[in-house]
Amino acid sequence: MSIICGLPLLECVYCLACARWAWKRCLHTAGHDSETWGIATAEEFEPVPRLCQETYEDTQGQAPSYILYLDHHHADIVLAIRGLNLAKESDYQVLLDNNLGKKKFDGGYVHNGLLKAAGWVLDGECEVLKELVEKYPNYTLTFAGHSLGSGVAAMLALVVVRHQDKLGNIDRRRIRCYAIAPARCMSLNLAVRYADVINSVVLQAS
């Protein structure tokens, strides 16, 4: 009898806890996260010494726009790809060009549209990247992107690691990828196998 009487109370406590979590979740913003950050200096906003910048007109909708630049301060060759542009139909076409199990790659499965976009970018910049990799043997090669761009960056990393001869037999340890809020673009076995190269950055459930 006492157990039965206690059930409504337990349910009330559980409901209150869930309501409190939902309330805090809905009210949470990241605005307060930067309260302890230092003030940025003018030097931090100096123009980036870019080698090339490809716009949507240049990529003809085959891939998101991107930028290739040299970071001499950190000894890095960086190819950065922009995220999903809500106003560009071509970005949606890249993202929706996929069926589960459609595209095999190195014993796993990858996103077909993102792989095609990565191939398009690599075909266009292969010679420049190869020249830079050979000219700066101590520099790392970094692919970076956000959202849709991070999926393309991850595919670029896979392709370059798999076909290192395309860039003068570059050492795997020199290749890095930073995927910010990445699109789901590869099967779990590939994610594990390339975990030393691809770094995914996700904020909460984004």
N, C-alpha and C positions, 0 to 999 in steps of 0.2 A: 504493500500500500504506500509506503513512504517513497519507494522508487518511482511509482506512477505519479505521485504528487510532485516529485522533483523534476519530471520531464518538461512541463511547461516553463519552469524557471530556467532550465538548461537551454531550451529553445530561445527564450528571450535573450539570454546572455549571448548566445551564438548570433542571433539576428542583430543585436546591438554592435557586436564586434565587426560583423560584415558591413553594417551601415557606417561605422566609424572609418573602416578601411576605404570604402567607396568615397566617402566625403573627403578624406585626406588626398585620395588619388585624384579626384576631380579638381581640387583646389591647388594641387602641386604645380608649380612652375619652376623653371630653371633660372628665373631672374635673380634669385638670391645667391646662386652658385658663384657668381662673379664678384661678390662683395669683398672678398679678401684678395682679389687679383691686384697686381701692381698696375700702375699707370703706364700705358704704352708710350714709347719714345718715337720721335720722328724717324729715327734710323730704321725702325722696324717696318716702316711703310715705304721704304725705298723701292723703286721699280724693280721687278724681277727680270734678270737678264735672260730673256727667252730667245730660243733659237727659231722657233716657229709657233704659230698659233693658227689652228684650223677652226673655222666657223662652220655653221650648219650649211652654208652655201658651198664651202670647200668640200665637206664630207658628202654632200648630195643626199643626205638622209641615210647614208649607209652606217653611220656611227654618230654618237654624240660629239659635240665640239671638244677639242682637247688642246693642251699646250705642252710643248717640250722645252725644257730649260735646264741649264747647268747650275748647280748649286756648289760653287767652289768652296764656300765656307765649310760645308759638311761633306765635301768630296762625293757628290751625288749627281747622277744623271736622272732627271725626273720626267716622267710622262704622266701628266695629270688629266683626268677625264671628268667632265662635268656630269652632274646628276640629271635626273629626269626633268625635262622641260615640259611643263604642263601645256604649253601652247604649241608644241611641235608634234604633229601627227606621226612623223617619222620615228620619234622615240617610242611611241606606243607600238608601232609596227615591229620594231626591234624586240621589244619586251614580250609581245604576244606571239612571236614566231617560235613556238615551242610546243611540243607534246611530250608527255612523260615517256621516257625510253626511246625517244626519237634519235638522239645523237650520241653515239658511243665515242669514248675518248680514253685511251690508256687504261682499259679495263673497267671503266666506270661510265657514267652518263653526265652530260653537260647540257646547258641551255643552248639550243640551236642558234637562236637569234643573237645572243651575246657572243657566241663563238664566231659567228660570221662577221660581226662588227669588229671583234678583236683582230680577225684575219685581215680585214680591210685596213685597219690602222697599221698593223705590222707590215703589210705590203707597201704602204705608202711611206713609212718611216724606217724601213729595214736598213737601207744603206746608210742613212744618217746615224742611226743607233750603232750600227757596226763600226762606223768610223770613230764615233765617240768612245765606244768601249775599248777600241784598240789604242786610241790616242791617250786615254786616261785609264791605264790598267789598274790603278789603285782606287778608282771610283766605283761605287755601287750603282746598280741600275734599279731604279724604283718606279713601280707602276702604282698609281694612286687614283682613287675615285670615290665618289659618293653616290649611293643609291644605284641607279642604272649604270653610272660610270664605274662604280666599284665592281659590278659584275663583269664589265668589259675589261677592267684592269686585272681581275682575277683570271679571266680567260687568257689574257696576254701573258701573264706569268706562267700559266700552264703550258702554253704553246712554246714559249721561249725556253723553259726548262726542258721540255720534251725534245725540242729541236735546237739545241745550243749551237749547232754549227751555223745556223742562220746569222748569228751575231759573233762569228769568229771563235766558236767553242768557248764561250764565256763560262766561267766557273759558276756552278749552282749557288755557291755561297755569296756571290756578288749580286744575286737577283733577289729583290724584295717586292712585296706588294702590301699596300695598306688599303683595305676595303672598309670604308665608313658606311655603316648601315647598309650592308650589301644585299643585293637581290639574291634570291636562292638560285644558284647557277650550277651546282655540281653535286654529285652523289656523295654520300658520307665517306666511302672508301677513298675517294680522291681528296676530300677535305683533310682526311687524316694523313694521307701520303704526302701532301704538299703543305702540311702545317708549318714546316720549317721556313717556308717561303712566304705564304699568305697569312697576313695578320688581319683578322676581322675585328672591327670596333663597333659595338652595339650599345646604345643607351637604353636601358630598361627593355621595353618590348618593341623598340623600333625596328 
